[in-house]
Amino acid sequence: MTRGFWLGLLVVAAVAVALRWPQLSLRPMHTDEAVHAIKFADLWQNGAYRYDPNEYHGPTLYYATLPVVALSSDPNFDHLRESTLRFVPLLFGVGLILLLFAVRDALGPAATLVAAGLTAVSPAFVFYSRYYIHELILVLFSMLFLASAWHYAEKRSVGWALLAGASLGVMHATKETSVIAVAAAVGGLGLTLLWNRWREGIPIALKPKLNLKHLLAAVALALLVSGAFFSSFFTNARGPLDSLLAYFPWLHRAGGHSPHLHPWPFYFERLFWFHHGPGPVWSEALILILALIGFGAALFRKALPGANLNFIRFLGFYTLALTAAYSVISYKTPWCALGFLHGMILLAGVGAVILVRAGKPVAVRLTAAALVLLGTGHLAWQAHLGNSIFYEDRRNPYVYAQTVSDILELVNNVEAIAKVHPQGYQLPLAVVAVGNDYWPLPWYLRRFLSLRGPDHWYSEVKPDLAADIVIASPKLRPALAERLGQTHQVVGLFGLRPSYNLHFWVRSDLWRDFMERSQARPEAPK
């Protein structure tokens, strides 16, 4: 059974890789990805990192990127590829599937393999496993924390306590929202104990499950791991304090004014029924239905063969609490749903097994199994569509404030002019965007020496603005026309994101010379 389980898990992992790896650079860099890429550059090029409590989240993503980049063929930051960066979350996304072996005894082998399969094909998990952000790291270590804590409760081994503590430390060093997962875990435990007391008369007694020395050791290790990351491995003494101060701006952002404030059903609409325009209907409702079956069975049955009833009850309450917390918080981005979606997927594995085994006639069981397989195949098809066709299209529920490919044409034009400009990549270049809304251009224009540093990135037209090329918000056209006079002209309008464009200004004589050279070049042989 063990050999068959591992073989099945490896096959599922291979399917996950097949859905995640192809064309990692196809989608343009999202603003958040570009920001993290620039932050990583500081660590890679300068060997130094300093945590900023106002932005960017924790440092684990950047440190996890170092070995991946070291093993790549990318020689320096100027030639660092999007696919190299996105390979980092891909590894954690596949690792999350392999990690499920740690809860095999809690969910049951069959349910664990079904949960692994659903994780592998979930459109949300596939899409964000190709996103250079922190979420997959947080979900993986949240899973490891829960699994380790459960094993400790079963075996009272100090090793499991230490692993839970280390996982907790990495969670905190990854993203500020880790506290929501911890609070949901505490709430889930409390609700499980209350349910067992009410339904089965089991007295609430935590003391026999806890060893104070083990608990203190776990907490100490969590603090050490988190402190090591936030202090840039003991080179920035203020880092751990900043990691606590970070909650003030994050709390303000969660309830303040932001384009990311959404009503409570936001995640449900994205996950379970999304249809925008003439595009396809997107839905992961299969996971929700199976999760409800699994959780319901755990609540009202006396036992689940091959599974741990208490763990599944806890998992259900934990997922419920996590879902409620993220729904109540006004600040929402779709990738934040991965935490509670993964809890639903684990419960769905249990629900699928219960559904298939519920029918006594063989025909009923085969029908149920076929429906689950068809639904899983439909999820895989949506994952394929989301990453190969609708990868930057707002008709995809997981595309959010996404950069559009049009901006790549602008970048190509700047690169082409640099090749004929006497100063090459040192040509005078400036970007002027209202509200500094120019990301991810710092990533795409990273080779241009004149843009290194803040001197040529503006939010308004300065009196001393001077550059051969200016990329600017259309709103600033009158001010730029007044500042640049007759020396420059707008040669193009390029989309950065849907409904947001940038003007491409070039010095008139430079553009004329560039066009003449371009027309004089012989056509490539066909």
C-alpha positions in Angstrom: 0.0 0.0 0.0 2.8 2.4 0.9 4.5 1.8 -2.5 1.3 2.3 -4.4 0.6 5.5 -2.4 4.0 7.0 -3.2 3.7 6.0 -6.9 0.3 7.7 -7.1 1.6 10.8 -5.3 4.6 11.0 -7.7 2.3 10.6 -10.7 0.1 13.5 -9.4 3.2 15.6 -8.9 4.2 15.0 -12.5 0.8 16.1 -13.6 1.2 19.3 -11.5 4.6 20.0 -13.1 3.1 19.4 -16.6 0.4 22.0 -15.9 2.7 24.6 -14.3 6.1 24.5 -16.1 5.3 25.2 -19.8 5.8 28.8 -21.0 6.5 30.3 -17.6 7.5 33.6 -19.2 4.3 33.9 -21.4 2.4 36.2 -19.1 3.8 39.7 -18.6 5.2 40.5 -15.2 2.6 41.6 -12.7 3.3 44.7 -10.7 3.8 42.7 -7.5 6.1 40.3 -9.3 8.2 43.1 -10.6 8.5 44.7 -7.2 9.6 41.4 -5.6 12.1 40.9 -8.5 13.7 44.3 -7.8 13.8 43.6 -4.0 15.5 40.3 -4.8 18.1 42.1 -6.9 19.2 44.0 -3.8 19.9 40.7 -2.0 21.5 39.0 -5.0 23.7 41.8 -6.2 24.6 43.5 -2.9 24.4 40.5 -0.5 22.2 42.6 1.7 18.5 42.7 2.6 16.6 45.1 4.9 13.0 44.4 5.8 10.6 47.3 5.1 7.6 47.2 7.5 5.5 49.2 5.1 5.6 47.1 2.0 6.8 43.9 0.2 6.0 41.2 2.9 8.6 39.0 4.5 12.0 37.9 3.2 11.6 34.2 2.7 10.7 34.5 -1.0 14.0 36.4 -1.8 16.1 33.9 0.2 14.4 31.0 -1.4 15.2 32.5 -4.8 18.9 32.6 -4.2 19.6 28.8 -4.8 17.3 28.7 -7.8 19.1 31.6 -9.4 22.5 30.1 -8.5 21.6 26.8 -10.3 20.2 28.7 -13.4 22.2 29.9 -16.4 21.2 33.5 -15.8 24.5 35.4 -15.5 23.3 38.6 -13.8 20.2 40.6 -13.0 20.1 42.3 -16.4 19.6 38.9 -18.0 17.5 37.3 -15.2 14.5 35.6 -16.8 10.9 35.6 -15.6 10.9 31.9 -15.8 13.7 31.6 -13.3 11.9 33.7 -10.8 8.6 31.9 -11.3 10.2 28.5 -10.9 10.4 29.3 -7.2 6.7 29.3 -6.5 6.4 26.4 -8.9 8.7 24.4 -6.6 6.6 25.2 -3.6 3.4 24.5 -5.4 4.6 21.0 -6.3 6.2 20.6 -2.9 2.8 21.2 -1.4 1.5 18.1 -3.2 4.4 15.9 -2.0 4.0 17.2 1.6 0.5 15.6 1.8 2.2 12.4 2.7 2.5 14.0 6.2 -1.3 13.8 6.6 -1.9 10.4 5.0 -2.8 8.8 8.3 -5.1 11.7 9.2 -7.0 11.9 5.9 -6.6 8.3 4.8 -4.4 7.2 1.8 -7.2 7.4 -0.8 -8.5 10.8 0.4 -4.9 12.1 0.4 -4.3 11.1 -3.2 -7.6 12.7 -4.3 -6.6 15.9 -2.4 -3.2 15.8 -4.1 -4.9 15.4 -7.5 -7.3 18.3 -6.8 -4.3 20.5 -5.7 -2.5 19.6 -8.9 -5.3 20.7 -11.2 -7.0 23.5 -9.3 -7.0 26.5 -11.6 -6.2 28.8 -8.8 -3.2 26.8 -7.5 -1.9 26.3 -11.0 -2.2 30.0 -11.9 -0.5 31.2 -8.7 2.2 28.6 -8.7 3.4 30.5 -11.7 3.3 33.9 -9.9 6.5 35.3 -8.2 4.7 36.1 -4.9 4.8 34.8 -1.4 1.5 32.9 -1.2 2.6 29.4 -2.1 5.4 29.5 0.5 2.8 30.6 3.2 0.4 27.8 2.2 3.0 25.1 2.2 4.4 26.0 5.6 0.9 26.5 7.1 0.2 22.9 6.0 3.5 21.8 7.5 2.6 23.6 10.7 -0.8 21.9 11.0 0.6 18.5 10.1 3.4 18.7 12.6 1.1 19.9 15.4 -1.3 17.0 14.7 1.6 14.5 14.8 2.8 16.0 18.0 -0.7 15.7 19.6 -0.7 12.0 18.6 2.9 11.1 19.6 4.1 13.8 22.0 7.5 13.8 20.3 9.7 16.8 20.7 10.8 16.5 17.1 7.3 17.2 15.8 7.0 20.1 18.3 10.3 21.6 16.9 9.1 21.1 13.3 5.8 22.9 14.1 7.8 25.7 15.7 10.2 26.1 12.7 7.2 26.1 10.3 5.5 28.8 12.4 8.7 30.9 12.2 8.8 30.6 8.4 5.1 31.4 8.1 5.7 34.7 10.1 8.8 35.5 8.0 6.8 35.0 4.8 3.8 37.2 5.1 2.0 39.2 7.7 -1.3 37.4 7.1 0.2 34.3 8.8 -1.4 35.6 12.0 -4.8 34.9 10.4 -3.9 31.3 9.8 -2.6 30.9 13.3 -5.8 32.5 14.7 -7.9 30.2 12.5 -6.0 27.2 13.8 -6.6 28.2 17.5 -10.2 28.8 16.7 -10.5 25.5 14.8 -9.1 23.7 17.8 -11.5 25.4 20.2 -14.5 24.6 18.0 -13.4 21.0 17.6 -13.2 20.6 21.4 -16.6 22.2 21.9 -18.2 20.1 19.2 -16.8 16.9 20.7 -18.1 18.0 24.1 -21.5 18.7 22.8 -22.0 15.8 20.4 -20.1 13.0 22.2 -19.6 14.2 25.8 -15.8 14.2 25.5 -14.5 16.5 28.3 -12.2 19.4 27.2 -8.7 18.6 28.5 -5.7 20.2 26.8 -3.2 19.6 29.6 -2.6 15.9 28.8 -1.8 16.8 25.2 0.8 19.5 26.1 4.3 19.3 27.5 5.5 22.7 28.7 9.1 22.1 27.8 8.2 21.0 24.3 5.9 24.0 23.9 8.6 26.4 25.0 11.2 24.8 22.7 8.8 25.1 19.8 8.1 28.8 20.5 11.8 29.5 21.0 12.6 27.9 17.6 9.8 29.8 15.9 11.3 33.1 17.3 14.8 32.1 16.2 13.7 31.2 12.6 11.6 34.3 12.2 14.3 36.5 13.8 17.0 35.1 11.6 15.1 35.9 8.4 13.9 39.4 9.5 17.3 40.3 10.8 18.9 39.3 7.5 20.6 36.5 9.3 21.7 38.7 12.3 23.0 41.6 10.3 20.0 43.9 10.9 19.0 44.1 14.6 16.0 46.2 14.0 14.4 43.7 11.6 12.5 41.6 14.1 11.0 44.8 15.7 10.0 46.0 12.3 8.2 42.7 11.7 5.9 43.6 14.6 5.6 47.3 13.7 4.5 46.1 10.2 1.0 45.3 11.5 0.2 49.0 12.0 0.3 49.9 8.3 -1.2 46.6 7.2 -4.1 47.1 9.6 -4.6 50.6 8.2 -4.5 49.3 4.7 -7.0 46.5 5.4 -9.6 48.9 6.5 -8.6 52.1 4.7 -9.0 53.4 1.1 -7.6 51.1 -1.6 -8.6 49.8 -5.0 -8.3 46.4 -3.5 -11.3 46.8 -1.1 -14.0 44.4 -2.1 -17.3 43.1 -0.6 -17.4 39.8 1.3 -18.4 37.5 -1.6 -15.4 38.5 -3.7 -13.5 35.2 -3.2 -16.6 33.0 -3.7 -17.4 34.7 -6.9 -13.9 34.2 -8.2 -13.6 30.6 -7.1 -17.0 29.1 -7.6 -18.8 30.9 -10.4 -17.1 33.5 -12.5 -18.3 34.6 -16.0 -17.2 37.9 -17.4 -18.2 38.8 -21.0 -18.2 36.2 -23.7 -15.5 34.1 -22.1 -15.9 30.6 -20.4 -17.5 30.0 -17.1 -14.9 29.3 -14.4 -15.8 27.3 -11.4 -14.1 25.2 -8.7 -17.4 24.4 -7.2 -16.6 20.7 -7.3 -14.1 21.3 -4.5 -16.6 23.2 -2.4 -19.3 20.5 -2.8 -16.9 17.6 -1.9 -15.5 19.6 1.0 -19.0 20.1 2.4 -19.6 16.3 2.1 -16.3 15.6 3.9 -16.8 18.1 6.7 -20.4 17.1 7.2 -19.5 13.4 7.4 -16.8 14.2 10.0 -19.2 16.2 12.1 -22.0 13.7 12.3 -20.3 10.3 12.0 -18.8 8.3 14.8 -15.9 7.2 12.8 -14.3 7.5 9.3 -12.5 4.3 8.2 -8.8 4.9 7.5 -9.0 8.5 8.7 -8.7 10.5 12.0 -12.1 11.9 12.8 -10.8 14.7 15.1 -8.2 15.9 12.6 -10.8 16.2 9.8 -13.2 18.0 12.2 -10.4 20.4 13.2 -9.5 20.9 9.5 -13.1 21.8 8.7 -13.4 24.3 11.5 -10.0 25.8 10.7 -11.0 26.2 7.0 -14.3 27.7 8.0 -12.6 30.2 10.3 -10.0 31.1 7.7 -12.6 31.6 5.0 -14.7 33.8 7.3 -11.7 35.9 8.3 -10.6 36.6 4.7 -14.2 37.3 3.7 -14.7 39.8 6.4 -11.5 41.7 5.8 -12.2 44.4 3.2 -8.8 44.3 1.6 -8.8 41.4 -0.8 -6.6 40.0 -3.6 -7.6 36.7 -5.2 -4.3 34.9 -4.4 -5.1 35.2 -0.7 -7.9 32.6 -1.2 -5.2 29.9 -1.6 -5.0 29.3 2.2 -8.6 28.4 2.8 -9.0 26.8 -0.7 -6.3 24.4 0.3 -8.2 23.5 3.4 -11.3 22.9 1.2 -9.2 20.7 -1.1 -8.1 18.5 1.8 -11.7 18.1 3.0 -12.8 17.5 -0.6 -10.4 14.5 -0.8 -12.3 13.0 2.2 -15.7 13.9 0.6 -14.8 12.3 -2.7 -13.9 9.0 -1.0 -17.1 9.1 1.1 -19.2 9.8 -2.0 -17.7 7.0 -4.0 -18.0 4.5 -1.1 -21.5 5.5 -0.1 -23.2 3.7 -3.0 -23.6 0.0 -2.4 -24.2 -1.2 -5.9 -21.0 -1.2 -8.0 -22.7 0.8 -10.7 -23.5 3.6 -8.3 -19.9 3.7 -7.1 -18.5 3.7 -10.6 -20.9 6.5 -11.5 -19.8 8.6 -8.5 -16.1 7.9 -9.3 -16.7 8.9 -13.0 -18.3 12.2 -12.0 -15.4 13.0 -9.7 -13.0 12.2 -12.5 -14.9 14.3 -15.0 -15.0 17.2 -12.6 -11.3 16.9 -12.0 -10.7 16.8 -15.7 -12.7 20.0 -16.1 -10.6 21.7 -13.4 -7.5 20.7 -15.4 -9.0 22.1 -18.6 -9.7 25.4 -16.8 -6.1 25.5 -15.5 -4.8 25.0 -19.1 -7.1 27.8 -20.4 -6.0 30.1 -17.6 -2.3 29.8 -18.4 -2.1 29.3 -22.1 -5.0 31.4 -23.5 -6.5 33.7 -20.9 -3.3 34.4 -19.0 -3.7 38.2 -19.1 -7.4 38.3 -19.8 -9.9 39.8 -17.3 -12.3 37.0 -18.2 -10.0 34.8 -16.1 -11.0 35.1 -12.4 -7.3 34.9 -11.3 -6.1 37.7 -13.6 -6.1 40.7 -11.3 -4.6 44.2 -12.1 -2.5 42.3 -14.7 0.0 44.0 -17.0 -0.9 43.6 -20.7 1.4 42.4 -23.4 1.1 45.8 -25.2 3.7 47.2 -22.8 6.3 44.7 -24.2 6.0 46.5 -27.5 6.9 49.8 -25.8 9.9 48.1 -24.2 11.0 46.6 -27.5 10.9 50.1 -29.0 13.1 51.5 -26.3 15.5 48.6 -26.7 15.6 49.1 -30.5 16.4 52.8 -30.1 19.1 52.0 -27.6 20.9 49.8 -30.1 21.3 52.8 -32.5 21.7 55.5 -29.9 25.4 56.6 -29.4 25.0 56.2 -25.6 23.4 52.8 -25.9 21.8 51.7 -22.5 23.1 54.9 -21.0 20.7 57.0 -23.2 18.8 59.7 -21.2 15.5 58.1 -20.3 12.7 59.2 -17.9 9.4 57.8 -16.7 6.7 60.2 -15.4 3.5 58.6 -14.1 0.8 60.0 -11.9 1.0 58.4 -8.5 4.2 56.7 -9.5 2.0 54.1 -11.3 4.6 52.8 -13.7 5.3 49.3 -12.4 6.4 46.8 -13.8 8.5 49.1 -16.0 11.5 49.1 -13.5 11.8 45.4 -14.2 11.5 45.7 -18.0 13.8 48.7 -18.2 16.4 47.4 -15.6 19.2 47.4 -18.2 19.1 51.2 -18.7 21.7 52.8 -16.5 20.0 56.2 -16.4 17.0 54.6 -14.6 19.0 53.1 -11.8 18.0 55.0 -8.7 15.1 57.4 -8.2 16.4 60.3 -10.3 14.5 59.5 -13.5 11.3 58.1 -12.0 8.7 60.9 -11.5 5.1 61.3 -10.4 4.9 64.8 -12.0 6.6 66.9 -14.6 9.6 68.6 -13.0 11.1 71.9 -14.3 14.4 70.2 -14.9 13.1 67.2 -16.7 15.4 66.4 -19.6 15.6 63.0 -21.5 15.7 61.7 -25.0 12.9 59.3 -24.3 10.1 60.0 -21.9 7.4 57.5 -20.9 4.5 59.3 -19.3 0.8 59.2 -18.2 -1.5 60.7 -20.9 -2.8 63.1 -18.2 0.6 64.8 -18.2 0.7 65.5 -21.9 -0.1 69.3 -21.6 2.6 69.7 -19.0 5.1 67.7 -21.0 4.3 69.6 -24.2 5.0 72.8 -22.4 8.2 71.5 -20.8 9.7 69.7 -23.9 8.4 72.2 -26.5 9.0 71.2 -30.1 11.9 68.9 -29.4 9.9 65.8 -28.7 6.8 64.1 -30.1 4.5 61.4 -29.0 5.1 58.4 -31.2 2.8 55.8 -29.5 0.2 55.0 -26.9 0.8 51.7 -25.1 -1.3 49.8 -22.6 0.2 49.1 -19.2 -3.0 47.5 -17.7 -6.6 47.5 -18.9 -7.9 51.1 -19.2 -4.5 52.5 -18.2 -2.1 53.6 -20.9 1.3 55.4 -21.3 2.5 57.8 -23.9 5.8 57.2 -25.6 7.7 60.5 -26.2 10.9 60.5 -28.2 13.2 63.4 -29.2 12.0 64.2 -32.8 15.4 64.1 -34.5 16.3 60.9 -32.7 13.0 59.3 -33.8 13.5 60.5 -37.4 17.0 59.0 -37.4 15.8 55.8 -35.9 13.0 55.4 -38.5 15.4 56.1 -41.3 17.8 53.5 -40.1 15.0 51.0 -39.6 13.7 51.5 -43.1 17.3 51.2 -44.5 17.9 47.8 -43.0 17.6 44.9 -45.4 14.8 42.5 -44.7 15.8 39.2 -43.2 15.8 36.3 -45.7 12.6 34.4 -45.7 
